[in-house]
């Protein structure tokens, strides 16, 4: 099966079935950070212009967001870290392919036919609903109403909506109506299986339970498939249909031969790509988690199907990760297995070393950019979630106030992608490997009496020949049997009108022959780690956000210095000529050291200025005061602890550099500087 | 006038009129690099997979290219340099806005109506031609034929086509047909003015000179406008029409208020954006110079219209640049003025300091990434090229084998963009500045007898009121005069059907009043430097390409180390265990220093391995040999001179770091290392 969910990367839906079930089973401690308020975070993100709805002065467009300066810098730093962590450290071949993609390519990949959601229309109002979401929400509301009617206290589940004013939930009010026990049980079953229904099945549920427009009650049309790709026409004739790519992967597959050549024909190797992709969501919500245009970073690691070991596996094998295996989920459980990657591969929980290696690398990357490892797990796809060709798939899921969010997919896609494009274009996408020792193989060979083909098949002769020559070993084995028993081959041949073509035995000979082979030719398998950068950024926001215990209005975004939008806030004690000159010197030294900084020489108090920048996640503050003029020393403040140290400007800048770019701790980095007692935040 | 050419950034056309004329007037030395062979360059770019046509195994799509690993790394390094040079050094506010843009926004900006080229169709074959290109090519071919017929030697002008096999020139063969002198003169005039014709004018030329399908001679339909934006539908209803943005600027304008707020209401400031834009070219050619999807980097510098000085102007004022002013061009000349920016602004050649400042910054950026300053000039837009609202505009043009190519636009767009969006959305996009001293102003005020409006105008009353209240000071002055003389106002009001509306004098009073004002409110002007990264990259290829005099088959791409895709090639003398261990050590030190490198441990000779990497533009080679095992020393090779020095690994890596990232010269950077005599390239 080739469902939308089983396409590579996360399904763009916040994965529901598993999650919905899990939400209720998580321990309280796991489930919520008692201190965390999404409202407070959103207020900071908006006020500091981390991001905002696009085209807001025109009323906005759902699912489209712009990143403002701090969001844009955070994103650039995360992308830069990704590039260093994966592309540079691992010698990957980065490519930049176009977003515009012609129809034929995405037809071959399967996206034209299968990359769709089910929607249904209200014929009266013209409103359009995504069928699975509608059924889910209406049934959840009815279950809630039932509980109210039974006098059971209803737990408040937080709204998924970040733009409350604009886009209300479809079901506006919960009516306290008691349901019979049987219906309650049926509803619960439907919710648990909500991701698995086909469109017609959703339609039947809507009829059976009378689910219509949740506001007016009017009946809806039956669900129809809606392809999620944005369509456009390339060139002036309008005849070359194209789409905006739904993922960056196809460009990498299509360039396989060039990449293999660039890599001097050596295997295994990986390509990588960072760029925007597009999905025309039916009704996007959940802020940055479900958008119509988003940044992806994808790796295609091409590997010998007979040898999925990884040269650097040792570097991750002792890393302990949290796994949620398919067996556990299929048994209806959610128990996390804490296990080293080495052990997981050894026990066959993770299919192979290369997949395990990337699980480890993904873990390390996410921790490096500010993800809380306690809120990260790897969930294996269940058998019915995966495409038929996929070997194994693990999603890195991050825990947020929206539940566990799929942020990185890591799939072993076997040889599927290269095979379909090769079959369609007749371009070989394969590796030829010189064997160390030649080997002897037995293979079926098909020989034909070419000169008899013309007289018998006339204009169809080339088609019959081509058909015979393109049979696989397995086909040939069957045809050999057919010839043996029936002395002829009877078959339908594409492109020939006749119902059946008969090929007499005297025209064709199929025999097994022994051959000595010096070259092994194979289609590589693909291991694909695929990152949704926007979702990761949102998770970083949640994991790094807290408020100071002494004052809940003072919010802090504790980004790791490496990815923080700005590294240093320079704060002159007063805005006067003397300190301006000293500040200029600080700026020039920071600029020379290529450390991104901002100056705040406004009249606000030092404490206020630092508070403002704690919200921007700036890890360091440098205060310029009258002693700076005297002896060239400055004060360095740590964002998280508000501790201060003092030293010569050059030493302070060196400390900032070491902590930011070399990953040294604050304690270690500032050990040669003097503790400074006056608190900066007063 | 708001022609396509006058829209911001370069017209996507390789600018013709001016250029075509110039081609003939350039001195031979300026016009061609005798050594340069585009064919040799293209062969290297293809072989080393700098870039390639997208979807090549599917037959390709014109105007779409993928960057392979070295092209992608070069692009990433150029973008990174751009970000440091402009965004970080100048404290710009970078934003990342969506490419999907709703119809209404681009309707307001003018793109829906005016961002078009003229095309004409062959009704018989269905072929589509871009009208101006067709007329130009046919006339050029006829002029060439005329010269042949007259026995005049025709100078070979290089083909603009990089995919010769696929897309031949429209005019396949030159027929030696003599024209009468009058026609020759007319043709030359047409060529000189080719950019200035409207569609109907082009149509008339086609009829008059019988220009049809150049292959069959069949007549073509009259030119029709073809909008160059890719259209799509946002959301499932298909009713929200959208486009892929043709430039990144609109997102910056729409976020103006948020950016001003982020900047603590301080002026002037600049926003910046790096991202893909799209233009559905009618028939793209010229390789990377005219593509349908391309990377742009744009700056919008918002400035007080009454004060366009720039705080850092001094840093560029002594820089000498090559200017081609509009006066010179309008006089039909092409004389380059070599002048300092300070002098050019002083003399009023460049309109203001801010514009001059950016001309200087653009110059410095381009030189930093490998552009030859001798092949760079700034061409001022002529009056008929500029939009009516534009104050001044200078294009950085780079000389290539295709002629002078517009690569960076630098325009003073006045208050146009903010004004149109503010007018459309009723959202104020303006700066409010507290005046140091309150001032007294005389302003017209319009007071109406509101209660009399209803009875007289009925349902139109609100429209009349709104019309009156939205008049400018200048409008009010005229209306006051009209009231004085005619005792009523007679006008057409948008939204009211009546031909004219009469507003009697007793309902409205317009008087000049004195007011004390504490706040000055103004719409900022925008200075917009706009970079076409793909065109710049192509120019860098040409400017950095050469072949070794001793062997023209040995090509070199002399990228500055800062932007070179890879900085170091590590070459072990032999591929054996001993040297493998030493190589591992070199790799680990380079990785720690975050220097991008590659290892070539193939069996090829050292010379061959270096030659391969000269083509990739890798500036340094480190050779690992048996002495490395003895004393830890390595050899460092310079790509351009093939000179070698030797020293301890740590010192060699430090030299690489200093030369690459601190801009130190090879001589200075290696002065403490020992000269090494054996030539690496043998």
Interface residues (C-beta under 8 A of the other chain):
Chain A: X48 X49 X52 X54 X55 X56 X57 X58 X61 X62 X64 X65 X66 X67 X68 X69 X71 X72 X73 X75 X76 X83 X84 X88 X89 X91 X93 X94 X95 X96 X97 X98 X99 X100 X101 X102 X104 X105 X119 X126 X128 X226 X230 X231 X232 X233 X234 X235 X236 X237 X240 X242 X244 X251 X254 X255 X257 X258 X259 X261 X262 X264 X275 X276 X278 X280 X282 X283 X292 X293 X421 X424 X425 X427 X429 X591 X594 X596 X598 X602
Chain B: X48 X49 X52 X54 X55 X56 X57 X58 X61 X62 X64 X65 X66 X67 X68 X69 X71 X72 X73 X75 X76 X83 X84 X88 X89 X91 X93 X94 X95 X96 X97 X98 X99 X100 X101 X102 X104 X105 X119 X126 X128 X226 X230 X231 X232 X233 X234 X235 X236 X237 X240 X242 X244 X251 X254 X255 X257 X258 X259 X261 X262 X264 X275 X276 X278 X280 X282 X283 X292 X293 X421 X424 X425 X427 X429 X591 X594 X596 X598 X602
